[in-house]
Amino acid sequence: MSFIWSLIVGGVIGWLAGLIAGRNIPGGIIGNIIAGFVGAWLGTAILGNWGPHVADFAIIPAIIGAVVLVLLLSFIMRAFRKAG
């Protein structure tokens, strides 16, 4: 049950990151979950493991990391579209 809870929280973090960044995450729900997990890892690696925790995610660093990830991916995808 904790794995399902982690998927839900990761999806919500990815969805919030897309809303905050104002960018769409490719892949829909799966993309949101991946962005949430990778963003949580990135945010925790950069900012540390502080703030409120839900399903083993430090929420504030996870959201910040996911926003950074979404912005980086959108800039990379935009550069590939211009080059192609």
N, C-alpha and C positions, 0 to 999 in steps of 0.2 A: 504494500500500500504506500510506503514511503517513496518508491520509485515513481508511482503515478502522481503523487503530490509534487515531487520534484519536477516532473514534466509540466504540470499545470503552472507552477510558480515560474519556471523557466519561460514558458509561453507568455505569461503575463508580463514578465520583465522585458522580453523581446518586443511585445506589443507596445508597452509604454515607451520603450526606446524609440520605436518608429514614430509614435505620436510626438514625443519631445523633439526629435530631430526633424520632423516634418517630411520624412522620406518613407517610401514603401519598402518593406523587406521582401525580396523575392522568395517564393516558396510557400507563401501563405502561413498556415499554422506550423508546419514543420520548420520553415525559415525562422519564425518567431521563437520556437523552442531552441533551435540551434544558436540564434543570436543571443538568447537569454543565457544559455549555458556558457558560450564562449565569452560573452560580455561579463558574466559573473567571474569567470576565471581571470579575465584581463583586469577587471576592476579590483579584484582582491589582490592580484599580483602587484598592481601599481599603488593602490591606496591602503591596502591592509584589510584586515578582517574585523571591522568595527560596525557599530550601528545595530539596528534590530535584525534578528535572524528569523527567517521562515524557511523551513525545509532545507536547512543547512546552507542557505544563501544569505550572505550579508547584503541586505536589500539596497542600501544607499550606494556602496561601491559597485554592486552588480548593475544597477540602473545606469550609473555614470559610465561604467565600462561598456555596457551595451550601446549607449548613445554614441560613444567614441567609435565603436566598431561599426555601427550603422553609417555614420558619417564617412568613415574611411572607405567602406565598401561602396558607398554611393559615389565618392570622388573617383575611385578606381574604375567603376563601371562607366562613369561619364567619360573618362579618359579613353577607355577602349572603344566607346561608341564614336567619339570624335576621330580616333585614329583609323577606324574601319570604314 
